[in-house]
Amino acid sequence: MKAIISFLFLISGFYGMAQMDCILGVGGRDDETIIKVFELTEEQQENLKNWSAELKVRNDIFKDKAAYLMKQNEESPPEVLMEVSKKYQSYIDSMANNVRMIDMRLLGTFNEKQYQRYVKLCSQLSLRPIYVNRSVDEN
């Protein structure tokens, strides 16, 4: 259990935010850990695989834009670099929003036991769980 908590803490720290959301890290290096920790069903595992691939494609676009922006402005004066940094930060923010969106998708497929495990792990790490509307009766 210690390894799991450490894993979630590291992933959450990687995507640092003010009051940090407790992200799962879908699309990260440890999708297998997510499968084991939350005992995902076959359908959830297939969704995880597909959403991980989608996240990679979405964020690769922003990574490419950021790299191009930096290359294009290597020799720019400080006042231009200030504007570039704002645009660069918007790419980083978009990538973080993509991570949160994909995590929300997976959390939306969790049963009550899986979701409560997620909430418990988040509280142990003093992170804010991502709220998913669970009031819909799936039966």
C-alpha positions in Angstrom: 0.0 0.0 0.0 2.9 2.3 0.7 4.1 1.9 -2.9 0.7 2.8 -4.2 0.5 6.0 -2.1 4.0 7.0 -3.2 3.0 6.4 -6.8 0.0 8.7 -6.5 1.9 11.3 -4.7 4.7 11.4 -7.3 2.2 11.6 -10.2 0.2 14.3 -8.4 3.4 16.2 -7.7 4.4 16.0 -11.3 1.3 17.9 -12.4 1.6 20.4 -9.5 -1.3 22.8 -8.8 -2.2 25.1 -6.0 -4.6 22.9 -4.0 -3.6 19.9 -5.9 -6.1 17.6 -7.5 -5.6 13.9 -6.8 -4.9 12.7 -10.3 -4.7 9.1 -11.4 -2.1 9.7 -14.0 -3.8 7.9 -16.9 -1.5 7.8 -19.8 1.6 7.8 -17.5 4.2 5.2 -17.0 2.1 3.2 -14.6 -1.2 2.3 -16.1 -0.6 -1.2 -14.9 -0.5 0.1 -11.3 -3.9 1.8 -11.8 -5.3 -1.5 -13.1 -4.0 -3.4 -10.0 -4.8 -0.8 -7.3 -8.4 -0.2 -8.4 -9.0 -3.8 -9.7 -10.2 -2.6 -13.1 -12.6 -4.7 -15.1 -11.8 -5.8 -18.6 -14.0 -3.0 -20.0 -12.3 -0.4 -17.7 -8.9 -1.7 -18.8 -9.8 -1.3 -22.5 -11.1 2.3 -21.8 -7.8 3.0 -19.9 -5.8 1.8 -22.8 -7.8 3.9 -25.3 -7.9 7.0 -23.2 -4.2 6.8 -22.5 -3.6 6.8 -26.3 -6.0 9.7 -26.7 -4.2 11.7 -24.0 -0.8 11.1 -25.6 -2.1 12.4 -29.0 -3.8 15.4 -27.4 -0.7 16.3 -25.3 1.8 15.6 -28.1 0.1 18.4 -30.1 0.7 20.9 -27.2 4.3 19.6 -26.7 5.0 20.2 -30.4 3.5 23.6 -30.3 5.5 24.5 -27.2 8.8 23.2 -28.8 8.1 25.2 -31.9 7.3 28.3 -29.9 10.6 28.0 -28.0 12.6 27.3 -31.2 11.0 30.2 -33.0 11.9 32.6 -30.1 15.4 31.5 -29.1 16.9 34.9 -29.8 14.0 37.1 -28.9 14.3 40.1 -26.6 13.0 39.9 -23.0 9.8 41.8 -23.7 8.9 39.2 -26.4 9.9 36.4 -24.2 7.4 37.6 -21.6 4.6 37.1 -24.1 6.0 33.8 -25.2 6.1 32.6 -21.7 2.3 33.3 -21.3 1.6 31.3 -24.5 3.9 28.5 -23.3 2.1 28.4 -19.9 -1.3 28.2 -21.8 0.0 25.0 -23.5 1.1 23.5 -20.1 -2.3 24.4 -18.7 -4.1 22.7 -21.6 -2.0 19.6 -21.1 -2.9 19.5 -17.4 -6.6 20.0 -18.3 -6.4 17.1 -20.7 -5.0 14.9 -17.9 -7.8 15.9 -15.6 -10.4 15.3 -18.3 -9.2 11.8 -19.0 -8.9 11.0 -15.3 -12.5 12.1 -14.9 -13.6 9.8 -17.7 -12.0 6.8 -15.9 -13.3 7.9 -12.5 -16.8 8.0 -14.1 -16.5 4.3 -14.8 -15.6 3.4 -11.3 -18.0 1.4 -9.1 -18.6 2.7 -5.6 -15.9 0.5 -4.1 -13.3 1.7 -6.6 -14.3 5.3 -6.1 -14.1 5.1 -2.3 -10.6 3.6 -2.6 -9.6 6.5 -4.7 -11.1 9.1 -2.3 -9.4 7.3 0.6 -6.0 7.4 -1.1 -6.4 11.0 -2.0 -7.3 11.9 1.6 -4.2 10.1 2.9 -2.1 12.3 0.6 -4.0 15.4 1.5 -5.0 15.9 -2.1 -8.4 17.0 -3.4 -10.3 14.1 -5.1 -11.8 14.8 -8.5 -15.5 14.9 -8.0 -17.5 12.7 -10.3 -21.3 12.9 -10.3 -22.2 9.5 -8.9 -26.0 10.2 -8.5 -26.9 8.6 -11.8 -28.2 5.0 -11.3 -26.4 2.8 -13.8 -28.8 -0.1 -13.4 
